[in-house]
Each structure stands twice: as structure tokens, then as C-alpha cells.
Amino acid sequence: MYEVSIETGFSGAHMLRGYAGKCGQLHGHNWKVVITAASDRLDEVGMAIDFATVKEHAREVLSHVDHTYLNEVFPFTELNPTAENIARWVWEALVKKLPESPVEIVRIAVWESDTSCATFIPGEY
């Protein structure tokens, strides 16, 4: 099995509805997103997937939330824009961009600071 990871990010503000602490107030982050794809085979060039392909798909997905107030962007109008929910949303959007690929998106980590991240791993637990 081969894994390929890229790091990207976006800037966005949010507030957590129903949260009693500071994060219940409007605030922003420079979010870091680490996307990991896996494949059990390599293509004719020797790649599981081109880094550039993953980066392009990630840019397309994250362009919907970059420099926005996340609470006003669907599905975060209904879901709390937590790092956990953002990670799952990124995964769901990326999976749609690789429908017949031998590569699977196996992990999305969303960092809201240098020390705090949430990871979505499909099919785990």
C-alpha cells in the first residue's frame, strides 16, 4: 500500500453554536488541511497519484470556504463548523472528484492551530 499526502489550507472565521467557551464567539483561523490518499498500485510513471492532482482538487474544494464566515457556507449553516465537521466535509467533497480512481482518500486532518487538529478517517471505529 502506498500513501501520498499533501498539505494545504484556507483562512476562515467561525463560531461554534451552543459552545459556552471562547469558541462560541466569532473568531478566525488559518486552517491547515492535510489530505492523505492511498493506493495498492502505482501508475505507469510510478505514482499512486500525482501530488498536483490532489492539490488541484483540494484547491477547488477549499475555495468554497477560503476567506469566508464558515457559519454562512453550506453545510455549516446546519452543522457546527468544527474541525471534525470540516474534515468530513473535505473528505466527502474530494471523494466525488475521484469516483473511478484506484486511489482512496483515507485521511483528512484539519488543524485550527499549530497544536490542535481533528482527523477524519472513513470507515474507522
trRosetta pair geometry for C-beta under 8 A, 3 or more apart (Angstrom, degrees):
i j d omega theta_ij theta_ji phi_ij phi_ji
1 38 5.7 2 -179 -173 105 114
1 39 7.4 161 -154 84 63 29
1 40 5.4 -41 -99 -98 65 69
2 38 6.6 160 83 -152 49 61
2 39 5.4 -17 59 63 100 77
2 40 7.4 160 14 -105 79 18
2 41 8.0 -102 14 49 118 9
2 42 6.7 68 -10 -71 159 87
2 48 4.2 -159 100 -66 128 133
3 36 5.5 -3 -172 -173 110 105
3 37 7.1 155 -154 81 58 41
3 38 4.9 -26 -97 -95 73 85
3 48 7.5 -36 -101 41 6 172
3 106 7.1 -82 -120 49 105 135
4 36 7.1 156 79 -153 41 56
4 37 5.0 -16 61 61 94 93
4 38 7.6 176 18 -82 70 37
4 39 7.8 9 0 10 108 100
4 47 7.7 43 -80 -173 147 87
4 48 5.1 -166 -24 67 121 123
4 49 5.6 -149 48 52 154 88
4 51 6.7 -141 179 -84 121 71
4 54 6.7 -173 119 -28 117 154
4 103 7.8 -32 35 -144 120 130
5 34 5.9 8 -174 -179 115 95
5 35 6.6 163 -149 83 63 46
5 36 4.4 -22 -93 -97 93 78
5 37 7.6 173 -80 19 43 64
5 107 8.0 -28 -103 74 107 110
6 34 7.3 179 87 -149 39 55
6 35 5.4 -7 55 56 85 96
6 51 5.7 133 -82 -156 116 86
6 54 4.9 162 0 109 137 124
6 55 5.4 -140 -173 -71 160 80
6 58 6.5 -142 92 -12 130 154
7 32 6.4 -11 -168 -174 101 101
7 33 7.2 152 -156 81 52 47
7 34 5.1 -20 -100 -99 77 79
7 35 8.0 178 -84 19 30 69
8 32 7.7 154 87 -159 30 57
8 33 5.3 -24 72 65 79 97
8 35 7.2 2 19 0 105 110
8 55 6.5 145 -69 -134 128 75
8 58 4.8 139 25 136 158 139
8 59 7.0 -127 -156 -68 152 66
8 62 6.5 -159 125 -3 126 159
9 30 6.3 40 158 165 137 77
9 31 5.4 174 -158 93 87 59
9 32 4.6 -42 -91 -107 118 45
9 33 5.6 161 -93 11 49 79
9 62 7.5 144 139 -163 15 158
10 30 8.0 -166 99 -158 28 52
10 31 5.3 -5 60 58 71 108
10 33 7.2 22 4 -11 89 121
10 62 4.5 -161 -53 -180 130 115
10 65 5.6 87 126 95 159 93
10 66 4.0 -116 -148 -94 110 79
10 67 7.6 -113 -178 -18 91 56
11 28 6.8 26 -180 176 85 119
11 29 7.4 -165 -143 95 55 46
11 30 5.2 -25 -99 -108 83 67
11 31 7.1 175 -94 16 26 78
11 66 6.2 57 43 -158 66 70
11 67 5.5 34 79 -73 99 63
12 28 6.5 -165 110 -144 27 88
12 29 6.7 -10 64 57 65 78
12 31 6.3 -11 32 -5 99 122
12 65 5.3 -27 -77 158 153 91
12 66 6.7 -113 -59 -126 99 24
12 67 6.8 -103 -86 -50 66 11
12 68 5.4 -6 -127 58 104 67
12 69 7.3 159 -170 -100 83 17
12 70 5.1 76 157 -49 128 100
12 81 8.0 -110 127 169 128 145
13 26 6.1 23 171 -174 120 87
13 27 6.5 -173 -148 104 84 22
13 28 3.9 -52 -91 -86 76 89
13 29 7.8 144 -99 13 37 61
13 68 7.5 -129 38 109 75 40
13 69 5.0 -28 74 -112 104 66
13 70 6.7 -159 84 3 45 83
14 26 7.7 -162 112 -138 17 57
14 27 7.3 -28 64 66 55 63
14 28 7.5 113 12 -105 59 47
14 29 7.7 -24 23 11 100 103
14 69 7.1 140 -86 -170 47 57
14 70 4.1 -20 -85 45 105 120
14 71 5.8 132 -140 -35 72 87
14 76 7.3 -78 -122 176 119 144
14 81 4.1 -123 -137 85 143 133
15 19 7.9 -155 167 44 70 116
15 23 7.1 155 -151 160 54 56
15 24 6.0 45 -179 179 97 31
15 25 5.9 -104 -124 127 116 13
15 26 4.7 -57 -55 -81 120 49
15 27 6.9 104 -87 16 74 70
15 71 6.2 -17 42 -44 78 142
16 19 3.7 35 101 -3 115 139
16 23 4.7 28 13 130 121 102
16 24 5.6 -71 69 -89 81 53
16 80 5.4 43 -145 -167 76 120
16 81 7.3 -128 -91 58 65 68
16 82 6.5 54 -111 -77 114 83
17 24 7.6 86 -114 -136 15 81
17 71 7.5 119 -40 -125 104 122
17 80 5.5 -135 38 -101 88 96
18 24 7.5 -139 71 -114 21 110
18 80 7.3 -84 39 -85 106 133
19 23 5.2 -38 122 87 151 93
19 24 4.0 -162 82 -70 83 90
19 80 7.8 110 -33 -150 111 141
20 24 6.2 26 -93 -28 4 147
21 24 6.1 137 65 -4 42 98
22 25 5.9 -53 -173 26 53 110
22 27 7.3 33 149 -26 92 150
23 27 6.9 -90 -125 37 53 128
26 69 7.8 -27 -141 -137 111 112
29 112 4.5 -61 -138 -161 162 79
29 113 6.8 -97 -137 -61 114 66
31 83 7.8 175 -133 -114 112 89
31 86 7.2 -87 -153 146 154 160
31 110 6.1 -16 -171 -168 113 91
31 111 6.6 148 -163 76 57 58
31 112 5.9 -25 -107 -104 80 56
32 110 7.5 154 81 -158 52 42
32 111 3.9 -5 57 55 100 116
32 117 7.7 -58 73 -100 99 117
33 58 6.8 175 100 -161 128 121
33 62 6.7 -159 21 -85 153 134
33 87 8.0 173 -132 -105 93 69
33 90 6.2 -176 -153 -121 137 166
33 108 6.8 -19 -166 -168 94 91
33 109 7.2 156 -156 83 44 55
33 110 5.5 -8 -105 -105 76 71
33 111 7.5 -149 -66 22 33 76
34 107 7.7 -15 110 118 92 99
34 108 7.3 155 80 -158 56 42
34 109 4.3 -1 53 55 105 105
34 111 7.5 54 -9 -14 99 106
35 54 6.0 -175 98 178 129 116
35 58 5.7 -143 -7 -87 150 126
35 90 7.2 -124 -91 147 106 126
35 94 6.8 159 -143 -95 134 165
35 105 6.6 -47 -169 -143 98 106
35 107 7.7 155 -159 89 35 63
35 108 5.8 -4 -108 -110 67 76
36 105 7.3 115 81 -161 49 60
36 106 5.5 -61 106 65 98 87
36 107 4.0 10 48 56 120 101
36 108 7.5 -150 24 -69 76 38
36 109 7.8 48 -11 -4 106 96
37 48 6.7 169 109 124 102 120
37 49 5.4 -23 104 32 149 140
37 54 6.0 -137 -9 -99 134 130
37 98 8.0 150 -128 -70 129 174
37 103 4.8 20 172 173 121 115
37 104 6.6 161 -157 81 70 36
37 105 5.4 -43 -99 -97 77 54
37 106 6.7 123 -135 8 24 85
38 48 7.1 -63 -161 -178 27 148
38 103 6.9 154 73 -156 30 69
38 104 5.5 -22 60 62 84 89
38 106 4.5 22 1 -16 117 139
39 42 7.3 126 103 -76 125 42
39 48 3.9 165 38 -156 121 99
39 49 6.6 136 -22 -27 135 90
39 102 5.3 71 -139 120 111 92
39 103 4.6 -50 -65 -98 111 70
39 104 7.3 152 -77 14 59 70
40 102 7.5 -100 41 166 74 110
41 48 7.6 133 86 -118 38 70
41 102 6.1 -32 52 144 105 149
42 45 7.8 -118 163 72 99 55
42 46 5.1 2 164 -152 140 34
42 47 6.0 126 -156 54 90 17
42 48 5.9 -64 -103 -69 66 52
43 46 7.1 -57 68 8 64 17
43 47 5.4 -14 35 60 104 75
43 48 7.7 150 -8 -114 85 9
43 49 8.0 92 -17 -87 121 38
47 50 5.7 50 141 -72 159 56
48 103 6.0 110 156 -103 89 111
49 53 5.6 -103 169 68 97 130
49 54 6.0 96 117 -46 122 103
49 101 7.2 34 -96 -178 124 135
49 103 4.5 16 -49 -80 129 163
50 53 4.3 95 68 -5 93 103
50 54 7.3 -170 93 -2 54 80
51 54 5.9 -60 -155 39 37 108
51 55 6.1 35 151 -19 70 110
52 55 5.6 -55 -144 40 31 113
52 56 6.2 35 156 -23 66 105
53 56 5.8 -53 -147 33 28 111
53 57 6.5 24 156 -13 63 106
54 57 6.0 -57 -150 40 31 108
54 58 6.1 32 153 -20 65 110
55 58 5.6 -56 -145 38 30 113
55 59 6.3 34 155 -22 65 103
56 59 5.8 -51 -149 32 30 112
56 60 6.6 31 153 -19 63 104
57 60 5.7 -54 -152 34 33 113
57 61 6.4 29 154 -16 66 107
57 94 5.7 89 142 -130 125 84
57 97 4.6 149 -138 119 122 159
57 98 7.4 -5 -112 -43 165 97
58 61 5.8 -57 -147 39 32 109
58 62 5.9 15 162 -7 69 114
58 90 7.8 22 -132 -163 80 112
58 94 7.2 4 -83 -95 64 117
59 62 6.2 -63 -136 47 25 100
59 63 6.1 42 159 -41 62 102
60 63 5.9 -46 -152 13 25 117
60 97 7.3 130 73 -96 137 147
61 64 6.6 -56 177 16 40 109
61 90 6.0 101 141 -139 143 71
61 93 4.3 126 -128 118 118 138
61 94 6.1 -44 -53 -64 155 75
61 97 7.6 -102 -55 -24 109 140
62 65 5.9 -70 -159 49 55 95
62 66 5.6 67 145 -46 85 102
62 90 7.4 14 -72 -115 84 107
63 66 5.6 -41 -129 17 34 118
64 68 7.7 -32 143 -8 47 152
64 73 6.4 133 150 -168 89 133
65 68 5.3 -109 -160 39 44 124
65 70 6.0 25 -151 -105 107 88
65 73 5.7 171 -103 96 76 169
65 86 7.7 119 -164 -137 174 109
68 72 6.8 -132 171 66 104 98
68 73 5.3 58 135 -44 149 131
69 72 4.8 50 87 13 98 113
69 73 7.5 161 85 -17 51 92
70 73 5.5 -66 -149 34 44 110
70 76 4.7 -38 158 114 86 165
70 81 3.8 102 124 -130 133 163
70 86 7.6 -47 -147 -88 146 114
71 76 5.7 -106 -108 134 29 105
71 77 6.8 89 169 -98 53 48
71 81 5.9 -109 -69 -7 61 128
72 76 7.7 -1 35 89 23 100
72 77 6.5 39 -143 -84 25 93
73 76 5.3 32 72 42 75 110
73 77 7.0 -163 73 -36 21 86
74 77 5.2 -32 -88 13 62 112
74 78 7.3 31 -135 6 74 97
75 78 5.5 -54 -179 48 77 101
75 79 5.0 40 125 11 98 113
75 85 7.9 -124 91 171 106 115
75 89 6.4 -162 38 -108 110 122
76 79 5.5 -66 -108 70 47 81
76 80 7.3 1 -149 159 81 12
76 81 4.1 34 -146 -73 133 98
76 85 7.1 126 -99 121 88 131
76 86 7.9 13 -78 -81 125 79
76 89 7.8 -38 -50 -63 93 162
79 85 4.8 176 150 -161 127 147
79 89 7.8 -180 71 -60 151 121
80 85 6.1 149 79 -1 65 152
81 85 6.3 -121 -131 77 27 123
81 86 6.3 50 -168 -59 72 101
82 85 4.8 92 52 11 81 98
82 86 6.9 -143 92 -4 41 87
82 118 7.0 43 143 -1 94 165
83 86 5.6 -54 -144 39 31 113
83 87 6.3 38 155 -25 65 104
83 110 4.4 -175 -165 96 86 112
83 111 7.5 38 -140 -101 134 10
83 112 5.2 -109 -74 -30 121 112
83 116 7.4 -169 -25 136 163 93
83 117 6.5 -157 170 -158 148 42
83 118 3.7 139 111 19 107 118
84 87 5.9 -55 -153 31 27 112
84 88 6.8 21 154 -13 62 105
84 110 7.8 -151 -61 50 20 124
84 118 4.3 -96 -70 165 63 153
84 120 6.9 117 -160 -67 60 95
85 88 5.8 -53 -148 38 35 109
85 89 6.2 38 152 -21 66 107
86 89 5.6 -56 -147 37 32 114
86 90 6.4 35 154 -21 66 103
86 110 4.9 129 92 -137 113 171
86 118 7.8 110 52 67 91 121
87 90 5.9 -52 -150 33 30 110
87 91 6.6 30 152 -18 63 106
87 108 4.4 160 -165 105 83 108
87 109 6.8 -5 -119 -120 125 15
87 110 4.4 -134 -68 -5 89 115
87 118 5.5 -135 -15 104 139 95
87 119 6.4 178 -155 -148 159 20
87 120 3.7 164 129 -10 112 110
88 91 5.6 -54 -151 36 34 114
88 92 6.3 34 153 -20 68 105
88 108 7.5 177 -68 62 25 135
88 120 4.7 168 -72 -113 63 155
89 92 5.8 -53 -146 36 31 111
89 93 6.4 27 156 -16 64 108
90 93 5.9 -60 -150 39 29 109
90 94 6.2 24 156 -17 66 110
90 108 4.9 161 84 -157 118 151
90 110 7.0 154 3 -69 141 116
90 120 7.7 156 56 39 93 135
91 94 5.9 -60 -144 39 28 107
91 95 6.3 33 158 -26 65 106
91 105 5.7 177 -141 117 77 130
91 108 4.7 -131 -59 -10 94 138
91 120 5.3 -115 -20 102 141 134
91 122 6.2 171 173 -50 145 110
92 95 6.0 -51 -147 29 27 114
92 96 7.1 29 154 -19 58 104
93 96 6.0 -57 -161 29 33 113
93 97 7.1 27 147 -17 64 107
94 97 5.6 -59 -157 33 41 112
94 98 6.7 7 157 5 73 109
94 105 4.9 92 107 -66 127 161
94 108 7.7 162 16 -78 140 126
95 98 6.4 -78 -149 51 32 90
95 99 7.8 74 154 -85 63 56
95 105 5.8 -114 -73 31 74 124
96 99 6.7 3 -161 -63 37 93
98 101 4.0 -50 -175 18 96 135
98 103 6.1 -74 -173 77 145 95
98 104 7.9 174 110 -108 137 30
98 105 7.0 138 40 -29 140 99
101 104 7.9 176 96 -61 98 41
105 108 6.9 22 163 -51 114 97
105 122 7.5 77 95 2 81 130
106 121 6.9 8 163 -144 66 78
106 122 7.1 -112 -139 38 41 94
107 119 6.1 -12 -166 -171 97 109
107 120 7.3 158 -153 81 47 53
107 121 5.3 -9 -104 -99 80 80
108 119 6.8 161 84 -154 46 59
108 120 4.8 -1 56 52 98 99
109 117 5.1 26 179 165 98 134
109 118 7.3 170 -151 87 58 35
109 119 4.5 -22 -98 -99 79 89
110 117 6.2 164 83 -156 39 83
110 118 5.6 -13 59 59 92 83
110 119 7.7 173 17 -85 64 40
110 120 7.9 31 -4 -4 103 97
111 114 7.3 42 172 -101 128 20
111 116 6.8 129 -154 85 68 50
111 117 4.1 -40 -92 -90 70 104
112 116 5.6 -34 56 92 89 106
112 117 7.2 165 9 -96 65 50
113 116 4.7 43 47 33 99 98
121 124 4.0 22 103 1 113 139
121 125 7.8 99 74 -1 109 95
